Amino acid sequence: MKRIILVIAALVFGTALWAQSSKVGTSVSIIGGLSPESLAEVKDAGIDYIEVSINAFWRKKPENEVYIKAYNALKMIQDAGLKVWSVHLPFSSGRDISVIDPKKREETLEFFEEIIQLSSIFEPKYLVLHPGADTIKDGESREERLKCSRNSIGRLAIAARNIGAVLCIENLPRTCPGRTAQEMDYLTANIPNVAICFDTNHLLLGSHQEFIELLGDRIKTLHISDYDAVDEKHWLPYHEQGVIDWGAFYKGMKKAGYKGLFMFEVTKKHGTPKDLVSVYEQMKKKAK
């Protein structure tokens, strides 16, 4: 789904409270990997918060390295003077909380419960979770997959609460669960300790305005990047082929009462940490 897989922080971002000066962030693919130098560049650009991705802690690594890498990453973040706002839980077709097979789903949920416990060392406010994977085929019961996902979300929300975090479900593209505002409504409505992470370049069905109008009060964090509305691209906002009206988006989030962070998830070749600060300021100006 996402192509950003490094030692930590598939996503790095900063605060953007309406009443404060902007602080923006970047994905680790832009900063070139986790190192004292790259984190210093993030800090120098005015970014104070990062989102940690757990993916590289467990993918293709011996089990006994997962915790070592996590603690090493935490120390590097603290030494850089940065703070962790959220943790992105693992995502892959092999870790699908919407799978119908009860044995496979139980194994997956036990895995996520362990990873959520590991995430507690970062003291995150939010945990970001994919509601499934890009594997729903023609002829397969989409309704059943959505039911399985919602049930799994309810269980993992308890694990998130146990470490003092809110579980944020991320909207996904293509055939994944959570590909429309209506599906996200179904997956998250009336489940305690569950909110939404709105990924702007994952929305291929429906409009950003519709998504915000239906779900705005549940959106607690953002993944910001531009795209062509055909597939996810993770472009810098205002890309020449980008289609998102960023001024309107900014105003829509403000109207919805959003008080969270503006976090940018942009691929390395499309910008630097300082570029993200610049485009965020553009958004604010165009929203006036």
LUMZA-6634 format. One record per residue (C-alpha): chain; y, x, z. Coordinates in steps of 0.25 Angstrom, whole numbers. Last residue first. Layout:
REM residues N
PT  kette      Y      X      Z
PT      A      Y      X      Z
...
REM end
This chain:
REM residues 288
PT  kette      Y      X      Z
PT      A    133    -34     13
PT      A    118    -32     10
PT      A    121    -22     -1
PT      A    128    -13     10
PT      A    116    -14     19
PT      A    106    -11      8
PT      A    113      1      4
PT      A    113      7     18
PT      A     98      5     17
PT      A     98     13      4
PT      A    105     25     10
PT      A     97     26     22
PT      A     85     25     13
PT      A     90     36      5
PT      A     92     45     17
PT      A     77     44     20
PT      A     74     48      6
PT      A     71     40     -7
PT      A     62     35    -18
PT      A     52     47    -19
PT      A     48     45     -5
PT      A     43     31     -6
PT      A     51     20      2
PT      A     47     13     14
PT      A     61     10     21
PT      A     62      4     35
PT      A     74     -5     38
PT      A     71     -7     53
PT      A     72    -20     61
PT      A     82    -30     64
PT      A     79    -41     54
PT      A     87    -54     56
PT      A     82    -61     44
PT      A     97    -60     39
PT      A     96    -45     40
PT      A     83    -44     32
PT      A     89    -53     21
PT      A    102    -45     21
PT      A     94    -32     19
PT      A     85    -38      8
PT      A     97    -44      1
PT      A    104    -30      1
PT      A     91    -24     -3
PT      A     88    -32    -16
PT      A     74    -27    -18
PT      A     70    -25    -33
PT      A     69    -10    -34
PT      A     68     -3    -48
PT      A     81      5    -46
PT      A     77      8    -31
PT      A     87      1    -22
PT      A     78      2    -10
PT      A     69     15    -11
PT      A     56     12    -17
PT      A     43      8    -10
PT      A     37      3    -23
PT      A     29     -9    -19
PT      A     24    -17    -31
PT      A     31    -27    -41
PT      A     43    -30    -33
PT      A     50    -17    -39
PT      A     51    -10    -25
PT      A     61     -6    -14
PT      A     58     -1      0
PT      A     60     -6     14
PT      A     48     -8     24
PT      A     54    -17     35
PT      A     52    -21     49
PT      A     53    -33     58
PT      A     51    -44     48
PT      A     47    -57     55
PT      A     61    -64     55
PT      A     62    -61     41
PT      A     49    -67     37
PT      A     52    -79     28
PT      A     67    -76     24
PT      A     63    -61     23
PT      A     51    -63     13
PT      A     59    -73      5
PT      A     71    -63      3
PT      A     61    -52      0
PT      A     56    -60    -11
PT      A     42    -65    -14
PT      A     29    -57    -19
PT      A     30    -42    -20
PT      A     35    -39     -6
PT      A     30    -25     -3
PT      A     43    -18     -6
PT      A     51    -24      5
PT      A     40    -22     16
PT      A     43    -32     27
PT      A     36    -28     40
PT      A     33    -41     47
PT      A     31    -46     61
PT      A     19    -48     71
PT      A     20    -48     86
PT      A     15    -62     87
PT      A      9    -68     75
PT      A     16    -81     71
PT      A     18    -77     56
PT      A     14    -64     52
PT      A      3    -65     41
PT      A      8    -79     36
PT      A     22    -75     35
PT      A     18    -62     28
PT      A     10    -70     18
PT      A     22    -79     15
PT      A     31    -67     13
PT      A     22    -62      3
PT      A     12    -50      1
PT      A      7    -51     16
PT      A     -8    -48     12
PT      A     -9    -38      1
PT      A    -10    -43    -14
PT      A      3    -35    -19
PT      A     12    -31     -8
PT      A     13    -31      7
PT      A     21    -37     19
PT      A     20    -28     31
PT      A     16    -35     45
PT      A     23    -30     57
PT      A     16    -29     70
PT      A     25    -28     82
PT      A     23    -16     91
PT      A     22    -14    106
PT      A      8     -7    106
PT      A      0    -20    110
PT      A      9    -28    101
PT      A      4    -20     89
PT      A    -11    -23     93
PT      A     -7    -38     95
PT      A     -1    -38     81
PT      A    -14    -32     76
PT      A    -22    -45     79
PT      A    -12    -54     73
PT      A    -11    -45     61
PT      A    -26    -46     59
PT      A    -26    -61     59
PT      A    -15    -61     49
PT      A    -22    -51     40
PT      A    -35    -59     41
PT      A    -28    -72     37
PT      A    -21    -65     25
PT      A    -34    -60     20
PT      A    -40    -74     21
PT      A    -28    -80     13
PT      A    -29    -69      3
PT      A    -44    -73      0
PT      A    -49    -64    -10
PT      A    -50    -69    -24
PT      A    -40    -60    -30
PT      A    -39    -47    -21
PT      A    -32    -44     -8
PT      A    -33    -29     -6
PT      A    -19    -24     -5
PT      A    -20    -23     10
PT      A    -17    -31     23
PT      A     -7    -36     32
PT      A      0    -22     32
PT      A      5    -18     46
PT      A     18    -12     52
PT      A     18    -10     67
PT      A     32    -12     73
PT      A     39     -7     86
PT      A     32      7     85
PT      A     28     15     98
PT      A     23     27     89
PT      A     11     29     99
PT      A      8     14     97
PT      A      4     16     83
PT      A    -10     22     88
PT      A    -12      8     94
PT      A     -9      1     81
PT      A    -18     11     74
PT      A    -30      6     83
PT      A    -27     -8     81
PT      A    -26     -6     66
PT      A    -40      0     66
PT      A    -45    -11     74
PT      A    -39    -21     64
PT      A    -45    -14     52
PT      A    -59    -14     59
PT      A    -58    -29     62
PT      A    -53    -32     48
PT      A    -65    -24     42
PT      A    -75    -32     51
PT      A    -68    -45     48
PT      A    -68    -44     32
PT      A    -56    -51     28
PT      A    -47    -39     27
PT      A    -32    -43     31
PT      A    -30    -31     40
PT      A    -33    -21     29
PT      A    -35     -6     33
PT      A    -44     -1     22
PT      A    -33     -6     11
PT      A    -23      3     18
PT      A    -12      1     28
PT      A    -10      8     42
PT      A      0      3     52
PT      A     14      6     50
PT      A     21     10     63
PT      A     35      5     67
PT      A     48     10     73
PT      A     44     24     76
PT      A     56     33     80
PT      A     62     46     75
PT      A     67     58     82
PT      A     60     68     73
PT      A     52     72     85
PT      A     48     58     88
PT      A     42     56     74
PT      A     35     70     74
PT      A     29     66     87
PT      A     24     53     82
PT      A     18     59     70
PT      A     10     69     78
PT      A      5     57     87
PT      A      0     49     75
PT      A     -6     61     68
PT      A    -14     64     81
PT      A    -18     49     82
PT      A    -24     49     68
PT      A    -30     62     68
PT      A    -43     58     75
PT      A    -46     48     65
PT      A    -47     58     54
PT      A    -37     56     43
PT      A    -38     49     30
PT      A    -28     38     34
PT      A    -26     37     49
PT      A    -13     43     52
PT      A     -8     42     38
PT      A     -8     27     39
PT      A     -1     26     52
PT      A     13     24     46
PT      A     24     26     56
PT      A     38     19     54
PT      A     50     28     57
PT      A     63     26     64
PT      A     76     34     65
PT      A     80     36     51
PT      A     94     41     49
PT      A     92     50     37
PT      A     91     62     47
PT      A     79     55     54
PT      A     71     54     41
PT      A     74     68     37
PT      A     70     73     51
PT      A     57     65     49
PT      A     54     72     36
PT      A     57     86     42
PT      A     48     83     55
PT      A     37     79     46
PT      A     31     66     42
PT      A     30     65     27
PT      A     40     66     15
PT      A     52     58     21
PT      A     50     48      9
PT      A     35     46     11
PT      A     38     44     26
PT      A     45     31     23
PT      A     59     30     25
PT      A     69     25     35
PT      A     83     18     37
PT      A     93     18     48
PT      A    105      9     46
PT      A    117      8     55
PT      A    115     -3     65
PT      A    117    -18     66
PT      A    107    -22     56
PT      A     96    -14     61
PT      A     91     -4     51
PT      A     81      6     58
PT      A     74     17     52
PT      A     62     19     43
PT      A     50     28     40
PT      A     37     22     34
PT      A     24     28     31
PT      A     27     35     44
PT      A     17     45     47
PT      A      7     55     41
PT      A     10     50     27
PT      A      5     38     18
PT      A     16     31     10
PT      A     10     24     -1
PT      A     10     10      4
PT      A      0      0      0
REM end
